[in-house]
Structure formats: C-alpha cells, structure tokens
Amino acid sequence: MDHPKLSRRVFTLGALAGASVTAACGNGIGSSGAATIDARVESTLTQMYNQFPNTKNLAEKANGMLVMPLITEAGFGFGGAYGRGALRVNDTTVDYYSTTQVSGGLQIGGQQYSHVLFFMTEAALTEFRSSPGWVAGGDVEYVFSDVGDGFKADTTTTLSPVLAAVFGRAGLLIGATLQGTKYTRIIP
C-alpha cells in the first residue's frame, strides 16, 4: 500500500523534473547561438506566412517584428515559460531576446507555441528597444491566438502600436497569453 504523501511527493517531483526538462528542450539552450536562433526565426516566419498569408501585409507595414520561434510553458500550480528569438527590422536581425513568464494559480501541464510581435509604430519599437526588460501588457492586441482562430486584423487593430500573433500550439496546457511576459535583450 502506497503512502499518500509519498505518492504526491513522487508525482510532484516527477512533474517538476519533467517541466524543467521540457523547458530546456528546443529553446536554444546550449545551442550554437545566433545562427540557430536565426534559422528558427526564418522557419517560424515561413510557417506563419504559409498558414496566415495576411500576416505578410502586417509584416510589410510593421516597423519591426520580434519573432519567438519556440516558447515552452509548463505549470504545476505555479508555472513558467521561456524562449529565445530575434528582433527583425527591415528583414534583418538587429537584436536577440529571451522571454520569461511566471504564473500562478490552478494549472497543470505544458505546451509549446510560437509568437510574433509586430511593432506598428516607430515609438512602440523604440520603447521596446530602449527598455531594459519590456513587459507585455494590456496594450498588446492579438490578431489571432491559435491555429483555429481566424485572422482578425482590421482598421481598429492596425491602429494598435503592438500586435501579437500566437500560433503553432502543441501540448496540454489551456490557453496562451503574453500578458506579463518579459522580454530581455541577450547575447547568444
């Protein structure tokens, strides 16, 4: 007969170990740095443009785009997310960024997804680049947030300074939000 506390401890430790392994997989940790991130950014943009052709129009109008190819999020009560990507201006990488997110509440599971931030004004791009740690807030407008969602950029959303596209979700954690996500410039 298993002891209930021992079983919960084993389950908790196993889940935490699994979450930390999942968080380390595929995010460029221990990778060859900039070249790996750039290759993942190109692949992510190709995927987004193929699945959502209207995003090409947004990209052409944007002053810059932050492309985060793979965000890994895991939670067991408390959760977190991590990923690395690149800021592109005029189709050229100008900086590299990591993203982190910490969350609490009733959650269990893990997921991976990609996202792209479109900086639609020069002021929004300048604020992002000059910030030592920019945090996504309520000013981020979603043009779509899942593969099943339709593309919804209209005159209202295109007036927003920062637009977000979240796509390519895989996993068992419900929802993906960028609110509270912190972006920090890195040297890969």
SEVOLO-509794 format. One record per residue: residue number from 1; residue in three letters; x, y, z of N, C-alpha, C in turn. Coordinates in Angstrom, 3 decimals. Atoms other than C-alpha are relative to their C-alpha. Example, Ala and Ser with C-alpha at 12.3 -4.5 7.8 and 13.67 -1.06 7.14 Angstrom:
REM residues 2
(1,"ALA",(0.890,-1.190,0.000),(12.300,-4.500,7.800),(0.900,1.200,0.000))
(2,"SER",(-0.820,-1.190,-0.060),(13.670,-1.060,7.140),(-0.770,1.090,0.730))
This chain:
REM residues 188
(1,"MET",(0.844,-1.181,0.000),(0.000,0.000,0.000),(0.884,1.236,0.000))
(2,"ASP",(-0.786,-1.227,0.094),(1.452,3.366,-1.058),(-0.465,1.010,1.029))
(3,"HIS",(0.297,-1.071,-0.933),(1.627,6.160,1.426),(-0.439,1.216,-0.814))
(4,"PRO",(0.517,-1.099,0.814),(-0.484,9.121,0.117),(0.983,1.161,-0.144))
(5,"LYS",(-0.935,-1.117,0.089),(2.133,11.780,0.964),(1.184,-0.353,-0.884))
(6,"LEU",(-1.120,0.428,0.825),(4.910,9.765,-0.633),(-0.398,0.013,-1.477))
(7,"SER",(0.455,0.018,1.384),(2.871,9.280,-3.807),(-0.111,1.414,-0.559))
(8,"ARG",(0.109,-1.387,0.470),(2.116,13.015,-4.047),(1.374,0.615,-0.187))
(9,"ARG",(-1.360,-0.527,0.125),(5.784,13.857,-3.438),(0.674,-0.526,-1.255))
(10,"VAL",(-0.602,0.601,1.187),(6.924,11.448,-6.117),(-0.618,0.608,-1.253))
(11,"PHE",(0.671,-0.599,1.153),(4.326,12.795,-8.524),(0.459,1.442,-0.202))
(12,"THR",(-0.426,-1.400,0.088),(5.269,16.422,-7.746),(1.430,0.108,-0.499))
(13,"LEU",(-1.394,-0.048,0.434),(8.991,15.776,-8.110),(0.126,-0.431,-1.457))
(14,"GLY",(-0.027,0.451,1.394),(8.394,13.889,-11.358),(-0.523,1.073,-0.942))
(15,"ALA",(0.561,-1.058,0.845),(6.228,16.674,-12.737),(0.957,1.176,-0.115))
(16,"LEU",(-0.957,-1.106,0.044),(8.771,19.340,-11.783),(1.212,-0.351,-0.845))
(17,"ALA",(-1.138,0.427,0.809),(11.606,17.344,-13.321),(-0.385,-0.002,-1.471))
(18,"GLY",(0.475,0.003,1.386),(9.552,16.842,-16.474),(-0.157,1.403,-0.542))
(19,"ALA",(0.179,-1.389,0.444),(8.704,20.547,-16.628),(1.338,0.663,-0.271))
(20,"SER",(-1.296,-0.641,0.226),(12.334,21.589,-16.266),(0.699,-0.580,-1.226))
(21,"VAL",(-0.571,0.593,1.204),(13.429,19.123,-18.939),(-0.707,0.566,-1.229))
(22,"THR",(0.753,-0.561,1.119),(10.635,20.346,-21.221),(0.420,1.434,-0.261))
(23,"ALA",(-0.380,-1.399,0.175),(11.630,23.964,-20.618),(1.368,0.125,-0.652))
(24,"ALA",(-1.346,-0.067,0.566),(15.204,23.198,-21.611),(0.057,-0.498,-1.437))
(25,"CYS",(-0.029,0.577,1.347),(14.300,21.377,-24.821),(-0.400,1.023,-1.051))
(26,"GLY",(0.396,-0.755,1.164),(14.269,23.226,-28.073),(0.002,1.500,0.119))
(27,"ASN",(0.015,-1.442,-0.150),(14.790,26.733,-26.762),(1.351,0.613,-0.280))
(28,"GLY",(-1.293,-0.564,0.343),(18.330,27.181,-27.949),(1.001,-0.048,1.124))
(29,"ILE",(-0.929,0.100,-1.113),(19.889,26.460,-24.568),(1.110,-0.956,-0.413))
(30,"GLY",(-1.131,0.837,0.373),(23.354,25.102,-25.230),(0.170,-0.119,-1.507))
(31,"SER",(-0.076,0.083,1.454),(22.934,25.781,-28.941),(1.177,0.818,-0.521))
(32,"SER",(-1.086,-0.754,0.610),(25.316,27.400,-31.388),(-0.347,1.476,-0.113))
(33,"GLY",(0.262,-1.413,-0.133),(23.741,30.753,-30.611),(-0.786,0.640,-1.117))
(34,"ALA",(0.706,-0.855,0.942),(22.786,33.350,-33.163),(-0.440,-0.740,-1.264))
(35,"ALA",(0.350,0.715,1.241),(22.847,31.065,-36.211),(-1.210,-0.905,0.209))
(36,"THR",(1.135,0.874,-0.294),(20.423,28.628,-34.566),(-1.268,0.817,0.160))
(37,"ILE",(1.179,-0.850,-0.185),(18.059,31.399,-33.490),(-0.460,0.543,-1.348))
(38,"ASP",(0.369,-0.544,1.314),(18.160,32.981,-36.967),(-0.684,-1.045,-0.873))
(39,"ALA",(0.610,1.068,0.801),(17.366,29.632,-38.635),(-1.418,-0.290,0.493))
(40,"ARG",(1.332,0.247,-0.564),(14.419,29.092,-36.268),(-0.948,1.155,-0.302))
(41,"VAL",(0.815,-1.163,0.333),(13.174,32.635,-36.890),(-0.480,-0.092,-1.449))
(42,"GLU",(0.379,0.142,1.414),(13.206,32.082,-40.667),(-1.062,-1.072,-0.178))
(43,"SER",(0.955,1.098,0.086),(11.371,28.781,-40.284),(-1.363,0.412,0.562))
(44,"THR",(1.243,-0.452,-0.636),(8.765,30.353,-37.983),(-0.738,0.988,-0.896))
(45,"LEU",(0.640,-0.960,0.903),(8.123,33.243,-40.375),(-0.596,-0.699,-1.220))
(46,"THR",(0.512,0.754,1.145),(7.730,30.828,-43.289),(-1.291,-0.715,0.380))
(47,"GLN",(1.197,0.703,-0.470),(5.234,28.770,-41.275),(-1.165,0.979,0.165))
(48,"MET",(1.064,-0.974,-0.234),(3.259,31.874,-40.240),(-0.547,0.538,-1.321))
(49,"TYR",(0.446,-0.541,1.286),(3.149,33.324,-43.769),(-0.784,-1.041,-0.794))
(50,"ASN",(0.719,1.056,0.718),(2.031,29.954,-45.196),(-1.372,-0.257,0.603))
(51,"GLN",(1.273,0.274,-0.661),(-0.709,29.390,-42.600),(-0.912,1.215,0.023))
(52,"PHE",(0.767,-1.239,-0.129),(-1.812,33.021,-42.330),(0.562,1.034,-0.977))
(53,"PRO",(-0.592,-0.865,1.025),(-0.994,34.811,-45.617),(-0.166,1.497,0.269))
(54,"ASN",(0.218,-1.425,-0.282),(-2.449,38.125,-44.369),(1.058,0.588,0.934))
(55,"THR",(-1.047,-0.531,-0.876),(0.414,38.388,-41.887),(1.129,0.643,-0.805))
(56,"LYS",(-1.011,-0.655,0.854),(2.666,39.330,-44.817),(-0.281,1.497,-0.096))
(57,"ASN",(0.369,-1.418,0.050),(0.731,42.605,-45.071),(0.386,0.711,1.296))
(58,"LEU",(-0.402,-0.593,-1.281),(1.280,43.256,-41.366),(1.508,0.180,0.064))
(59,"ALA",(-1.461,-0.062,-0.031),(4.975,42.488,-41.700),(0.522,1.156,-0.846))
(60,"GLU",(-0.430,-1.097,0.877),(5.292,44.964,-44.563),(-0.264,1.362,0.624))
(61,"LYS",(0.360,-1.270,-0.631),(3.610,47.714,-42.504),(0.727,0.225,1.325))
(62,"ALA",(-0.618,-0.098,-1.324),(5.445,46.961,-39.242),(1.368,0.674,-0.068))
(63,"ASN",(-1.325,-0.615,-0.129),(8.469,48.982,-38.135),(1.025,-1.027,0.460))
(64,"GLY",(-0.867,1.080,-0.452),(9.888,45.801,-36.613),(-0.849,-1.158,0.487))
(65,"MET",(0.708,1.190,-0.478),(8.943,42.270,-35.577),(0.904,-0.765,0.953))
(66,"LEU",(-0.705,0.891,-0.912),(10.012,40.234,-32.574),(-0.549,-1.391,-0.251))
(67,"VAL",(0.415,1.354,0.343),(9.903,36.576,-33.614),(0.536,-0.946,1.069))
(68,"MET",(-0.350,0.971,-1.031),(9.882,33.995,-30.826),(-0.419,-1.377,-0.517))
(69,"PRO",(0.333,1.257,0.676),(10.089,30.615,-32.598),(-0.579,-1.091,0.892))
(70,"LEU",(0.468,1.092,-0.843),(9.500,28.332,-29.636),(-0.003,0.431,1.456))
(71,"ILE",(0.170,-0.294,-1.414),(8.126,29.175,-26.217),(-0.452,-1.296,0.655))
(72,"THR",(0.386,1.194,-0.748),(7.979,26.293,-23.768),(-0.564,0.462,1.328))
(73,"GLU",(0.694,-0.396,-1.214),(5.497,26.713,-20.928),(-0.416,-1.262,0.745))
(74,"ALA",(0.394,1.139,-0.825),(4.938,24.289,-18.060),(-0.509,0.517,1.333))
(75,"GLY",(0.538,-0.419,-1.276),(2.946,24.504,-14.887),(-0.510,-1.154,0.822))
(76,"PHE",(0.569,0.922,-0.977),(2.066,22.550,-11.822),(-0.275,0.852,1.234))
(77,"GLY",(0.286,-1.007,-1.020),(0.356,25.050,-9.538),(0.610,1.315,-0.453))
(78,"PHE",(-0.712,-1.145,0.546),(2.969,27.653,-10.380),(0.578,-0.430,-1.340))
(79,"GLY",(-0.507,0.354,1.319),(4.212,27.826,-13.921),(0.982,1.021,-0.512))
(80,"GLY",(-0.946,-0.912,0.620),(6.720,29.439,-16.163),(0.146,-0.313,-1.470))
(81,"ALA",(-0.227,0.170,1.427),(7.676,29.906,-19.770),(1.336,0.623,-0.349))
(82,"TYR",(-1.289,-0.526,0.452),(10.922,30.510,-21.622),(0.153,-0.229,-1.497))
(83,"GLY",(-0.323,0.146,1.411),(12.073,31.052,-25.168),(1.006,1.054,-0.417))
(84,"ARG",(-0.939,-0.978,0.546),(14.575,32.914,-27.338),(-0.378,0.303,-1.433))
(85,"GLY",(0.342,-0.392,1.353),(14.122,34.835,-30.539),(0.789,1.212,-0.439))
(86,"ALA",(-0.743,-1.109,0.591),(15.184,37.778,-32.643),(-0.940,1.137,-0.376))
(87,"LEU",(0.692,-1.186,0.456),(14.077,41.318,-33.338),(0.491,0.298,-1.406))
(88,"ARG",(-0.357,-0.261,1.389),(13.979,41.996,-37.069),(-0.564,1.351,-0.425))
(89,"VAL",(0.391,-1.285,0.564),(13.876,45.412,-38.689),(0.444,-0.025,-1.458))
(90,"ASN",(-0.283,0.061,1.444),(13.671,45.619,-42.496),(0.594,-1.352,-0.408))
(91,"ASP",(-0.406,1.374,0.320),(14.068,41.809,-42.724),(1.421,-0.348,0.450))
(92,"THR",(-1.346,0.255,-0.517),(17.380,41.965,-40.820),(-0.059,-0.123,1.519))
(93,"THR",(-0.070,0.150,-1.456),(18.070,40.703,-37.305),(0.874,1.103,0.569))
(94,"VAL",(-0.754,-1.090,-0.630),(19.136,43.623,-35.110),(0.347,-0.300,1.452))
(95,"ASP",(-0.245,0.373,-1.400),(18.967,42.097,-31.600),(-0.604,-1.368,0.263))
(96,"TYR",(0.541,1.283,-0.451),(18.297,38.820,-29.811),(-0.621,0.203,1.376))
(97,"TYR",(0.734,-0.154,-1.254),(15.863,38.442,-26.926),(-0.356,-1.357,0.581))
(98,"SER",(0.595,1.147,-0.684),(14.808,35.917,-24.331),(-1.323,0.485,0.573))
(99,"THR",(1.269,-0.328,-0.614),(11.335,35.802,-22.919),(-0.230,-0.939,1.170))
(100,"THR",(0.335,0.785,-1.181),(10.261,34.637,-19.491),(-1.382,0.417,0.485))
(101,"GLN",(1.311,-0.277,-0.576),(6.909,34.390,-17.823),(-0.173,-0.897,1.209))
(102,"VAL",(0.296,0.758,-1.207),(5.944,33.299,-14.323),(-1.477,0.173,0.277))
(103,"SER",(1.429,-0.082,-0.267),(2.360,32.465,-13.443),(-0.357,-0.873,1.186))
(104,"GLY",(0.488,0.775,-1.144),(0.399,31.101,-10.509),(-1.472,-0.276,-0.179))
(105,"GLY",(1.412,0.340,0.092),(-2.998,29.611,-9.969),(-0.179,-1.463,-0.328))
(106,"LEU",(0.340,1.386,0.291),(-4.738,26.413,-10.887),(0.429,-0.336,-1.427))
(107,"GLN",(-0.493,0.404,1.313),(-2.706,24.961,-13.763),(0.840,-1.258,0.141))
(108,"ILE",(-0.840,1.185,0.053),(-1.090,21.701,-14.689),(0.172,-0.364,-1.473))
(109,"GLY",(-0.254,0.397,1.378),(0.539,20.618,-17.911),(1.124,0.790,-0.622))
(110,"GLY",(-1.035,-0.711,0.726),(2.794,22.017,-20.566),(-0.418,0.202,-1.440))
(111,"GLN",(0.283,-0.249,1.405),(2.687,23.451,-24.053),(1.167,0.749,-0.623))
(112,"GLN",(-0.974,-0.774,0.757),(4.853,24.952,-26.736),(-0.765,0.752,-1.073))
(113,"TYR",(0.634,-0.809,1.032),(3.935,27.692,-29.161),(1.002,1.022,-0.521))
(114,"SER",(-0.803,-1.072,0.589),(5.377,30.436,-31.347),(-0.791,1.287,0.106))
(115,"HIS",(0.711,-1.264,0.120),(4.583,34.109,-31.342),(0.870,1.054,-0.658))
(116,"VAL",(-0.654,-1.120,0.667),(5.417,37.229,-33.278),(-0.670,1.276,0.482))
(117,"LEU",(0.506,-1.328,-0.333),(5.057,40.804,-32.048),(0.304,0.919,-1.171))
(118,"PHE",(-0.153,-0.966,1.082),(4.506,43.390,-34.780),(-0.018,1.388,0.630))
(119,"PHE",(-0.060,-1.364,-0.520),(5.630,46.886,-33.744),(-0.448,0.917,-1.134))
(120,"MET",(0.626,-0.730,1.092),(3.339,49.060,-35.846),(0.386,1.478,-0.032))
(121,"THR",(-0.446,-1.393,-0.013),(4.757,52.437,-34.791),(1.474,0.047,0.376))
(122,"GLU",(-1.413,-0.198,-0.351),(8.300,53.715,-34.537),(0.152,0.218,1.498))
(123,"ALA",(-0.050,-0.253,-1.447),(7.530,54.877,-30.980),(-0.059,-1.307,0.794))
(124,"ALA",(0.111,1.292,-0.695),(6.495,51.342,-29.905),(1.291,-0.793,-0.132))
(125,"LEU",(-1.256,0.704,0.215),(9.632,49.863,-31.441),(1.126,0.622,0.824))
(126,"THR",(-1.036,-0.697,-0.773),(11.870,52.499,-29.823),(-0.153,-0.278,1.487))
(127,"GLU",(0.241,0.300,-1.421),(10.242,51.944,-26.419),(0.448,-1.419,0.331))
(128,"PHE",(-0.397,1.389,-0.220),(10.758,48.187,-26.743),(1.529,-0.129,0.047))
(129,"ARG",(-1.463,0.136,0.109),(14.412,48.508,-27.779),(0.743,0.711,1.123))
(130,"SER",(-0.699,-0.755,-1.041),(15.299,51.060,-25.101),(-0.299,-0.506,1.404))
(131,"SER",(0.369,0.532,-1.308),(13.669,49.133,-22.266),(0.974,-1.092,0.439))
(132,"PRO",(-0.886,1.066,-0.482),(15.964,47.001,-20.070),(-0.729,-1.331,0.193))
(133,"GLY",(0.804,1.211,-0.148),(13.114,44.487,-19.713),(-1.454,0.333,-0.258))
(134,"TRP",(1.350,-0.390,0.409),(9.918,45.179,-21.640),(-0.984,-1.091,0.384))
(135,"VAL",(1.013,0.962,-0.424),(6.776,43.512,-20.265),(-1.260,0.216,-0.825))
(136,"ALA",(1.238,-0.075,0.778),(3.792,42.732,-22.482),(-1.161,0.237,0.947))
(137,"GLY",(1.147,-0.329,-0.836),(0.656,44.259,-21.044),(-1.281,0.026,-0.802))
(138,"GLY",(1.298,-0.093,0.632),(-2.871,45.115,-21.976),(0.015,0.760,-1.309))
(139,"ASP",(-0.081,-0.756,1.251),(-1.652,47.290,-24.858),(0.314,-0.881,-1.204))
(140,"VAL",(-0.261,0.926,1.100),(-0.809,44.205,-26.941),(-1.341,-0.498,-0.525))
(141,"GLU",(1.231,0.420,0.658),(-3.627,43.491,-29.404),(0.276,-1.284,-0.785))
(142,"TYR",(-0.191,1.276,0.689),(-3.997,39.912,-30.675),(-0.712,0.011,-1.348))
(143,"VAL",(0.645,0.145,1.308),(-4.619,39.438,-34.401),(-0.509,-1.419,-0.179))
(144,"PHE",(0.523,1.348,-0.168),(-5.027,35.712,-33.781),(0.821,-0.652,1.087))
(145,"SER",(-0.712,0.612,-1.115),(-4.116,33.458,-30.918),(-0.101,-1.515,0.002))
(146,"ASP",(-0.024,1.453,0.109),(-4.467,29.923,-32.159),(-0.158,-0.372,-1.458))
(147,"VAL",(0.114,0.458,1.380),(-4.364,27.890,-35.336),(-1.457,0.016,-0.445))
(148,"GLY",(1.418,0.028,0.356),(-8.163,27.635,-35.211),(-0.625,1.377,-0.128))
(149,"ASP",(0.560,-1.343,0.080),(-8.719,31.386,-34.879),(0.209,0.577,-1.390))
(150,"GLY",(-0.149,-0.698,1.268),(-9.307,33.468,-37.945),(0.887,1.219,0.176))
(151,"PHE",(-0.828,-1.196,0.003),(-7.054,36.345,-38.856),(-0.930,1.187,0.144))
(152,"LYS",(0.941,-1.079,-0.246),(-8.688,39.478,-37.492),(0.669,1.364,0.106))
(153,"ALA",(-0.588,-1.335,0.038),(-6.580,42.499,-38.354),(-0.920,0.893,-0.813))
(154,"ASP",(0.842,-0.957,0.690),(-8.882,45.355,-39.199),(0.528,1.396,0.295))
(155,"THR",(-0.496,-1.361,-0.219),(-8.637,49.127,-39.024),(0.208,0.304,1.471))
(156,"THR",(-0.181,-0.224,-1.436),(-9.011,49.017,-35.230),(1.319,-0.593,0.465))
(157,"THR",(-1.221,0.633,-0.489),(-6.224,46.527,-34.618),(1.239,0.541,-0.682))
(158,"THR",(-1.190,-0.514,0.666),(-3.911,48.004,-37.219),(0.400,1.371,0.529))
(159,"LEU",(-0.352,-1.259,-0.654),(-4.014,51.272,-35.250),(0.700,-0.243,1.335))
(160,"SER",(-0.673,0.338,-1.256),(-2.675,49.464,-32.173),(1.505,0.046,-0.209))
(161,"PRO",(-1.448,-0.110,0.160),(1.037,50.088,-31.530),(0.724,-1.346,-0.050))
(162,"VAL",(-0.627,1.325,-0.007),(1.837,46.388,-30.892),(-1.079,-1.043,-0.251))
(163,"LEU",(0.911,1.092,0.320),(0.068,43.437,-32.488),(0.709,-1.316,0.262))
(164,"ALA",(-0.595,1.300,-0.313),(0.619,39.804,-31.491),(-0.702,-1.108,-0.772))
(165,"ALA",(0.505,1.216,0.623),(0.204,36.539,-33.351),(0.574,-1.172,0.784))
(166,"VAL",(-0.406,1.192,-0.757),(0.307,33.346,-31.260),(-0.511,-1.200,-0.790))
(167,"PHE",(0.406,1.110,0.865),(0.283,30.098,-33.242),(0.897,-1.207,0.238))
(168,"GLY",(-0.797,1.219,-0.065),(1.603,26.561,-33.567),(-0.016,-0.672,1.355))
(169,"ARG",(0.067,0.590,-1.339),(0.411,25.399,-30.167),(0.004,-1.522,-0.032))
(170,"ALA",(0.010,1.443,-0.204),(1.121,21.879,-29.036),(0.170,-0.253,1.489))
(171,"GLY",(-0.141,0.323,-1.416),(0.623,20.455,-25.577),(-1.331,-0.082,0.699))
(172,"LEU",(1.186,0.238,-0.812),(-1.829,20.067,-22.750),(-0.254,1.082,1.035))
(173,"LEU",(0.276,-1.109,-0.909),(-1.946,23.481,-21.053),(-0.963,0.919,-0.733))
(174,"ILE",(1.034,-0.787,0.662),(-5.037,25.532,-21.805),(0.421,1.459,-0.106))
(175,"GLY",(-0.220,-1.418,0.214),(-4.509,28.977,-23.318),(1.449,0.400,-0.113))
(176,"ALA",(-1.329,-0.604,0.075),(-1.513,31.079,-24.183),(-0.215,1.492,-0.047))
(177,"THR",(0.109,-1.438,-0.035),(-1.343,34.703,-23.216),(1.384,0.587,0.171))
(178,"LEU",(-1.296,-0.659,-0.111),(1.535,37.115,-23.498),(0.017,1.006,1.140))
(179,"GLN",(0.068,-0.977,-1.077),(0.328,39.342,-20.665),(0.950,-0.398,1.128))
(180,"GLY",(-0.970,0.262,-1.053),(3.097,39.604,-18.078),(1.287,-0.642,-0.496))
(181,"THR",(-1.208,0.589,0.568),(5.696,38.134,-20.437),(1.074,1.080,-0.075))
(182,"LYS",(-1.107,-0.958,-0.012),(9.064,39.842,-20.016),(1.001,-0.360,-1.081))
(183,"TYR",(-0.967,0.178,1.081),(11.465,40.315,-22.928),(1.288,0.727,0.393))
(184,"THR",(-1.295,-0.563,-0.369),(15.165,40.912,-22.265),(1.007,-0.251,-1.114))
(185,"ARG",(-1.020,0.135,1.049),(17.937,41.568,-24.775),(1.109,-0.941,0.495))
(186,"ILE",(-1.054,0.963,-0.351),(20.566,38.791,-24.816),(1.100,0.026,-1.057))
(187,"ILE",(-1.077,0.249,0.955),(23.861,37.975,-26.483),(0.104,-1.504,-0.114))
(188,"PRO",(0.004,1.465,0.108),(23.521,34.427,-27.852),(1.391,-0.586,-0.118))
